[in-house]
């Protein structure tokens, strides 16, 4: 890989893009995943607040379902958000990748650093957000927060039919593996180039930068930045919020 590292000015402006156009089918029928509530507040609002909690973030762009931009704009207007941060809602595309590209296109000039954050990770602490931004400022083209794996991982040959046993092909060395979270941080020009160049569908934006041959670095993630995907995750998220309320005294 080529090394495209160069320090980004410490005064660089940062924006966060939150793709929130998905339906979240694994949580069952009903509202889109991002609009499910935690402690009475939609997950999306928690995620927006998590990005805006960083004093480095001057703009948050929410990429809404294609037919739901007005609803999401009303939702943001109805909740208290930091006054120092600007907010923008744009209608998204059919895929996460397309929605992120639309969010990128909506950014004004002057933004040097872009965070891409999953709406389904509503509880990421601000220290993690700041660590990602700082690593981009220090010259990394792409930064991902990640955690070591607690479980041993097996590579398997997929079963021919659902429910059939799957043969194990290999056991990767766990010490070299990380479970990736968001927000992922990028030099803006690098991320724009990745979206212009990589056409195949990918699971995260950092892998697009990898395909450009550029360096992607990992910073420590946080256990509370987990992805709310299944009903049990909602229970865990509510428990985290309850503990925060207890610790913060409100």
KEKE-3310 file (N, C-alpha, C; in steps of 0.2 Angstrom, whole numbers, plus 5000, padded with zeros to 4 digits):
npx = (5004:5002:5008:4999:5000:4998:4999:4983:4977:4975:4965:4955:4939:4926:4914:4900:4892:4877:4871:4854:4844:4840:4829:4831:4828:4831:4827:4814:4796:4789:4793:4807:4824:4832:4823:4817:4814:4824:4824:4813:4817:4821:4833:4840:4841:4848:4860:4864:4866:4877:4887:4887:4891:4904:4915:4923:4915:4906:4895:4881:4876:4861:4856:4841:4828:4822:4809:4806:4812:4806:4800:4810:4817:4808:4808:4821:4820:4811:4818:4830:4845:4863:4867:4878:4881:4878:4864:4858:4847:4845:4837:4840:4848:4846:4855:4867:4879:4877:4869:4878:4887:4878:4876:4890:4890:4882:4889:4896:4909:4925:4925:4935:4937:4929:4916:4909:4895:4886:4868:4863:4872:4870:4875:4889:4903:4909:4922:4928:4924:4931:4944:4945:4944:4955:4966:4964:4967:4981:4986:4982:4973:4962:4952:4947:4937:4939:4937:4946:4943:4932:4928:4934:4936:4930:4933:4923:4916:4902:4886:4877:4863:4851:4854:4862:4877:4892:4908:4923:4936:4947:4956:4957:4970:4967:4972:4976:4964:4950:4935:4926:4920:4909:4910:4918:4932:4938:4950:4943:4944:4950:4940:4930:4936:4937:4923:4920:4928:4927:4916:4910:4899:4901:4904:4908:4915:4929:4934:4933:4943:4954:4954:4959:4972:4977:4982:4974:4970:4968:4960:4957:4941:4925:4915:4902:4899:4892:4882:4865:4855:4847:4833:4838:4849:4842:4838:4850:4855:4846:4849:4862:4859:4851:4861:4869:4861:4860:4873:4876:4867:4854)
npy = (4994:5011:5026:5038:5048:5063:5077:5085:5101:5108:5116:5111:5109:5098:5087:5076:5062:5053:5039:5035:5028:5015:5000:4991:4977:4966:4969:4967:4970:4986:5003:5011:5006:5016:5025:5018:5019:5023:5024:5032:5041:5043:5032:5038:5051:5050:5046:5057:5066:5061:5063:5077:5080:5081:5094:5097:5094:5102:5101:5090:5079:5071:5057:5053:5041:5038:5043:5050:5061:5073:5069:5066:5078:5085:5078:5080:5094:5093:5089:5093:5100:5102:5120:5125:5117:5113:5106:5095:5088:5076:5067:5049:5035:5019:5010:5008:5013:5022:5031:5037:5043:5052:5060:5065:5073:5083:5091:5106:5118:5119:5109:5098:5085:5070:5061:5046:5038:5025:5025:5016:5014:5021:5025:5029:5035:5052:5053:5043:5047:5059:5054:5047:5058:5065:5056:5057:5070:5069:5064:5052:5044:5037:5031:5020:5015:5002:4985:4972:4955:4945:4932:4916:4915:4907:4902:4897:4885:4889:4883:4871:4872:4880:4878:4866:4858:4867:4866:4869:4879:4887:4894:4910:4920:4926:4937:4946:4951:4963:4970:4980:4997:5012:5030:5031:5039:5051:5059:5071:5073:5060:5051:5055:5052:5038:5035:5038:5030:5016:5004:4992:4984:4987:4984:4993:5010:5012:5001:5004:5014:5006:4999:5008:5007:5014:5019:5013:5015:5009:5014:5014:5007:5007:4998:5002:5007:4998:4990:4992:4980:4968:4963:4960:4968:4981:4980:4979:4992:5000:4997:5003:5016:5018:5016:5027:5038:5036:5038:5051:5058:5062)
npz = (5000:4996:5005:5010:5020:5028:5038:5044:5044:5061:5063:5055:5047:5052:5047:5050:5042:5042:5037:5036:5030:5029:5032:5043:5045:5053:5065:5065:5060:5057:5061:5053:5057:5062:5068:5078:5096:5110:5127:5125:5115:5098:5090:5080:5084:5096:5090:5082:5092:5098:5088:5087:5100:5100:5100:5089:5078:5066:5058:5055:5044:5040:5031:5025:5023:5006:5004:5016:5021:5025:5036:5045:5046:5053:5065:5069:5072:5082:5093:5106:5101:5100:5099:5093:5082:5065:5056:5043:5032:5020:5006:5004:4995:4987:4992:5006:5002:4991:4998:5007:4998:4993:5004:5005:4994:4998:5007:5012:5004:5012:5022:5029:5035:5036:5045:5045:5051:5058:5060:5068:5079:5092:5104:5105:5113:5116:5117:5109:5096:5096:5096:5084:5075:5078:5074:5060:5058:5062:5050:5045:5031:5032:5046:5058:5072:5083:5091:5100:5097:5107:5105:5098:5081:5066:5050:5037:5025:5016:5020:5009:5010:5021:5038:5037:5042:5043:5035:5043:5037:5041:5055:5060:5067:5082:5088:5079:5073:5072:5078:5069:5071:5071:5073:5057:5051:5039:5028:5018:5003:5000:5004:4995:4983:4984:4983:4971:4963:4968:4964:4967:4979:4996:5013:5022:5023:5025:5019:5005:5004:5007:4995:4986:4989:5000:5016:5030:5047:5064:5078:5096:5100:5108:5120:5121:5109:5102:5089:5086:5082:5083:5093:5106:5107:5109:5122:5129:5125:5131:5145:5146:5144:5155:5165:5162:5165:5179:5183:5179:5186:5182)
capx = (5000:5006:5007:4997:4999:5000:4995:4978:4977:4972:4958:4951:4932:4924:4907:4898:4887:4874:4866:4849:4839:4838:4823:4832:4823:4832:4823:4807:4792:4788:4797:4814:4828:4835:4817:4815:4815:4828:4822:4808:4820:4823:4840:4844:4842:4854:4866:4865:4868:4883:4891:4887:4894:4911:4916:4926:4910:4902:4889:4879:4871:4857:4853:4835:4824:4820:4802:4806:4817:4803:4798:4817:4818:4803:4811:4827:4817:4807:4822:4835:4852:4868:4866:4885:4881:4872:4861:4855:4843:4844:4835:4845:4848:4844:4860:4871:4885:4874:4867:4884:4889:4873:4878:4896:4889:4879:4894:4898:4916:4928:4925:4941:4937:4922:4915:4903:4893:4879:4863:4861:4876:4867:4878:4896:4905:4912:4930:4929:4923:4937:4950:4945:4945:4962:4970:4964:4971:4988:4988:4979:4968:4956:4953:4941:4938:4938:4939:4948:4938:4932:4927:4937:4933:4931:4932:4919:4913:4895:4882:4873:4856:4851:4854:4866:4883:4897:4915:4928:4941:4953:4955:4962:4974:4962:4975:4976:4958:4947:4928:4926:4914:4909:4911:4924:4935:4942:4951:4937:4946:4951:4933:4926:4939:4935:4916:4921:4932:4925:4909:4907:4895:4905:4901:4910:4919:4936:4937:4934:4949:4959:4955:4963:4979:4979:4983:4968:4972:4963:4960:4953:4934:4922:4910:4896:4897:4889:4877:4858:4853:4842:4829:4842:4853:4838:4838:4857:4855:4842:4853:4867:4856:4849:4867:4872:4857:4862:4880:4876:4862:4847)
capy = (5000:5018:5029:5045:5052:5070:5081:5089:5107:5107:5119:5108:5108:5091:5085:5069:5059:5048:5036:5032:5026:5008:4998:4987:4971:4961:4971:4965:4975:4993:5009:5010:5005:5022:5028:5015:5023:5021:5028:5037:5045:5039:5030:5042:5057:5048:5045:5064:5070:5058:5066:5084:5080:5083:5101:5097:5093:5108:5100:5083:5077:5065:5054:5050:5037:5043:5046:5051:5067:5078:5067:5066:5085:5087:5074:5084:5100:5092:5087:5098:5098:5108:5126:5126:5112:5114:5100:5095:5082:5075:5060:5045:5031:5013:5007:5012:5016:5027:5036:5040:5047:5058:5064:5068:5078:5088:5094:5113:5119:5120:5103:5094:5079:5068:5055:5042:5035:5021:5028:5010:5014:5027:5027:5029:5040:5057:5052:5039:5052:5064:5050:5046:5065:5067:5052:5060:5076:5067:5062:5045:5045:5034:5029:5016:5013:4994:4982:4966:4950:4941:4925:4913:4915:4901:4903:4891:4884:4890:4877:4871:4873:4883:4873:4861:4859:4870:4863:4874:4880:4890:4898:4915:4922:4931:4943:4951:4953:4968:4971:4987:5001:5019:5033:5030:5046:5051:5065:5072:5071:5053:5048:5057:5048:5031:5034:5039:5024:5009:5003:4986:4985:4986:4984:5000:5015:5011:4995:5007:5017:5001:4997:5013:5006:5019:5017:5013:5014:5008:5017:5010:5008:5007:4993:5005:5009:4992:4991:4989:4976:4963:4965:4960:4974:4986:4979:4982:4999:5004:4997:5008:5023:5019:5017:5034:5042:5035:5041:5058:5061:5064)
capz = (5000:4997:5011:5008:5026:5029:5043:5042:5049:5067:5063:5049:5049:5052:5046:5051:5038:5046:5033:5040:5025:5029:5035:5049:5045:5058:5071:5064:5056:5060:5059:5051:5063:5065:5071:5084:5102:5116:5132:5122:5110:5092:5090:5076:5088:5100:5085:5080:5097:5099:5084:5089:5106:5099:5098:5082:5073:5065:5053:5054:5038:5040:5025:5027:5018:5000:5005:5023:5023:5029:5043:5048:5047:5058:5070:5072:5074:5088:5099:5108:5098:5101:5094:5089:5077:5060:5054:5036:5030:5013:5005:5002:4990:4988:4996:5010:4998:4988:5003:5010:4992:4993:5010:5004:4989:5001:5011:5009:5004:5018:5026:5027:5038:5036:5049:5043:5057:5058:5065:5073:5084:5095:5111:5105:5118:5112:5117:5103:5091:5096:5094:5076:5072:5080:5070:5054:5059:5062:5044:5042:5026:5035:5053:5061:5079:5083:5097:5100:5097:5113:5103:5093:5074:5062:5043:5035:5019:5017:5019:5003:5012:5027:5044:5036:5045:5038:5036:5045:5033:5044:5061:5060:5073:5085:5091:5073:5071:5076:5076:5067:5073:5068:5066:5053:5049:5033:5024:5013:4996:5000:5004:4988:4977:4985:4981:4963:4960:4970:4961:4970:4985:5001:5020:5026:5019:5025:5014:4999:5004:5006:4988:4983:4991:5005:5023:5035:5054:5069:5085:5101:5100:5114:5121:5121:5102:5098:5084:5088:5076:5085:5099:5112:5107:5112:5129:5131:5124:5137:5151:5145:5145:5162:5169:5161:5169:5186:5184:5177:5190:5179)
cpx = (5004:5004:5005:4996:5002:4996:4989:4978:4973:4965:4954:4944:4930:4916:4905:4892:4884:4869:4861:4843:4837:4832:4825:4828:4824:4829:4816:4803:4791:4792:4804:4818:4830:4829:4815:4818:4820:4826:4817:4810:4822:4830:4843:4845:4848:4861:4869:4868:4875:4888:4892:4890:4901:4911:4919:4921:4906:4896:4888:4874:4868:4854:4847:4833:4822:4814:4801:4810:4813:4801:4805:4818:4814:4805:4816:4825:4814:4812:4828:4842:4856:4867:4873:4885:4876:4870:4858:4853:4843:4841:4840:4844:4845:4849:4864:4876:4882:4872:4873:4887:4885:4875:4885:4895:4885:4883:4896:4906:4919:4929:4931:4941:4930:4921:4909:4901:4886:4874:4861:4867:4875:4871:4886:4898:4909:4920:4932:4929:4929:4943:4951:4947:4953:4967:4970:4968:4979:4990:4986:4973:4961:4957:4946:4942:4936:4940:4942:4942:4938:4931:4932:4933:4935:4929:4929:4918:4906:4891:4878:4866:4856:4850:4859:4873:4888:4904:4919:4934:4948:4951:4960:4964:4970:4966:4976:4970:4955:4940:4927:4919:4914:4909:4918:4926:4939:4944:4946:4939:4947:4944:4929:4929:4937:4928:4916:4924:4930:4918:4906:4904:4900:4902:4903:4915:4926:4938:4937:4941:4955:4960:4958:4971:4982:4979:4976:4971:4967:4965:4956:4945:4931:4916:4903:4894:4895:4883:4870:4855:4847:4839:4833:4846:4849:4838:4844:4857:4851:4845:4858:4865:4854:4855:4870:4868:4858:4868:4880:4871:4856:4843)
cpy = (5006:5021:5037:5050:5059:5074:5085:5095:5106:5111:5117:5107:5101:5091:5078:5067:5053:5045:5032:5030:5019:5006:4994:4981:4966:4963:4970:4971:4981:4998:5007:5010:5011:5026:5025:5019:5019:5026:5034:5041:5041:5038:5035:5049:5056:5048:5052:5067:5067:5061:5073:5085:5082:5090:5102:5097:5099:5107:5092:5083:5071:5063:5050:5045:5041:5046:5049:5057:5072:5076:5067:5073:5087:5084:5078:5090:5099:5091:5093:5096:5104:5114:5127:5122:5113:5107:5101:5088:5081:5068:5056:5041:5024:5008:5011:5016:5022:5033:5040:5045:5053:5063:5068:5074:5084:5093:5101:5113:5120:5114:5099:5087:5077:5062:5052:5037:5031:5024:5022:5010:5021:5030:5027:5035:5045:5056:5048:5043:5056:5060:5049:5053:5066:5063:5055:5066:5075:5065:5055:5047:5042:5031:5025:5014:5005:4991:4975:4961:4946:4933:4923:4913:4910:4904:4897:4891:4885:4884:4877:4873:4876:4877:4867:4863:4862:4868:4869:4874:4882:4893:4904:4917:4927:4938:4948:4953:4958:4968:4978:4991:5007:5024:5032:5037:5046:5058:5065:5070:5064:5049:5049:5053:5041:5030:5035:5033:5017:5008:4997:4988:4983:4987:4990:5004:5014:5006:4998:5011:5012:4999:5002:5012:5011:5016:5018:5011:5013:5011:5013:5012:5008:5002:4996:5008:5003:4994:4988:4986:4971:4965:4965:4966:4980:4986:4981:4989:5003:5003:5002:5014:5024:5020:5024:5039:5042:5039:5048:5062:5064:5059)
cpz = (5000:5003:5010:5014:5025:5034:5040:5047:5055:5067:5057:5052:5048:5052:5047:5046:5041:5041:5037:5036:5025:5033:5042:5050:5050:5065:5071:5061:5060:5057:5057:5057:5066:5069:5077:5090:5107:5121:5130:5117:5104:5092:5086:5080:5093:5096:5083:5086:5099:5094:5086:5096:5106:5096:5091:5077:5072:5061:5054:5048:5039:5033:5026:5021:5012:5001:5012:5025:5027:5036:5047:5050:5053:5065:5073:5075:5081:5095:5100:5105:5100:5096:5090:5083:5072:5058:5047:5035:5023:5012:5002:4996:4991:4992:5001:5007:4995:4993:5006:5004:4992:4998:5009:4999:4992:5006:5008:5008:5011:5023:5024:5030:5038:5040:5045:5049:5056:5063:5070:5078:5088:5101:5111:5109:5114:5112:5111:5097:5090:5094:5087:5073:5072:5075:5063:5053:5059:5055:5041:5037:5028:5041:5055:5068:5079:5090:5096:5100:5104:5111:5098:5086:5070:5055:5040:5028:5020:5016:5012:5004:5019:5033:5043:5040:5040:5040:5038:5040:5036:5051:5061:5067:5076:5086:5085:5070:5075:5073:5075:5069:5069:5074:5063:5051:5043:5031:5018:5006:4995:4999:4997:4983:4978:4982:4973:4960:4962:4968:4965:4977:4991:5008:5024:5021:5019:5020:5007:4999:5004:4999:4984:4985:4996:5012:5027:5042:5059:5075:5090:5100:5107:5115:5120:5114:5098:5094:5086:5082:5078:5092:5105:5113:5110:5119:5132:5131:5130:5144:5151:5147:5152:5167:5168:5165:5176:5188:5183:5182:5187:5176)
residu = (UNK:UNK:UNK:UNK:UNK:UNK:UNK:UNK:UNK:UNK:UNK:UNK:UNK:UNK:UNK:UNK:UNK:UNK:UNK:UNK:UNK:UNK:UNK:UNK:UNK:UNK:UNK:UNK:UNK:UNK:UNK:UNK:UNK:UNK:UNK:UNK:UNK:UNK:UNK:UNK:UNK:UNK:UNK:UNK:UNK:UNK:UNK:UNK:UNK:UNK:UNK:UNK:UNK:UNK:UNK:UNK:UNK:UNK:UNK:UNK:UNK:UNK:UNK:UNK:UNK:UNK:UNK:UNK:UNK:UNK:UNK:UNK:UNK:UNK:UNK:UNK:UNK:UNK:UNK:UNK:UNK:UNK:UNK:UNK:UNK:UNK:UNK:UNK:UNK:UNK:UNK:UNK:UNK:UNK:UNK:UNK:UNK:UNK:UNK:UNK:UNK:UNK:UNK:UNK:UNK:UNK:UNK:UNK:UNK:UNK:UNK:UNK:UNK:UNK:UNK:UNK:UNK:UNK:UNK:UNK:UNK:UNK:UNK:UNK:UNK:UNK:UNK:UNK:UNK:UNK:UNK:UNK:UNK:UNK:UNK:UNK:UNK:UNK:UNK:UNK:UNK:UNK:UNK:UNK:UNK:UNK:UNK:UNK:UNK:UNK:UNK:UNK:UNK:UNK:UNK:UNK:UNK:UNK:UNK:UNK:UNK:UNK:UNK:UNK:UNK:UNK:UNK:UNK:UNK:UNK:UNK:UNK:UNK:UNK:UNK:UNK:UNK:UNK:UNK:UNK:UNK:UNK:UNK:UNK:UNK:UNK:UNK:UNK:UNK:UNK:UNK:UNK:UNK:UNK:UNK:UNK:UNK:UNK:UNK:UNK:UNK:UNK:UNK:UNK:UNK:UNK:UNK:UNK:UNK:UNK:UNK:UNK:UNK:UNK:UNK:UNK:UNK:UNK:UNK:UNK:UNK:UNK:UNK:UNK:UNK:UNK:UNK:UNK:UNK:UNK:UNK:UNK:UNK:UNK:UNK:UNK:UNK:UNK:UNK:UNK:UNK:UNK:UNK:UNK:UNK:UNK:UNK:UNK:UNK:UNK)
# end
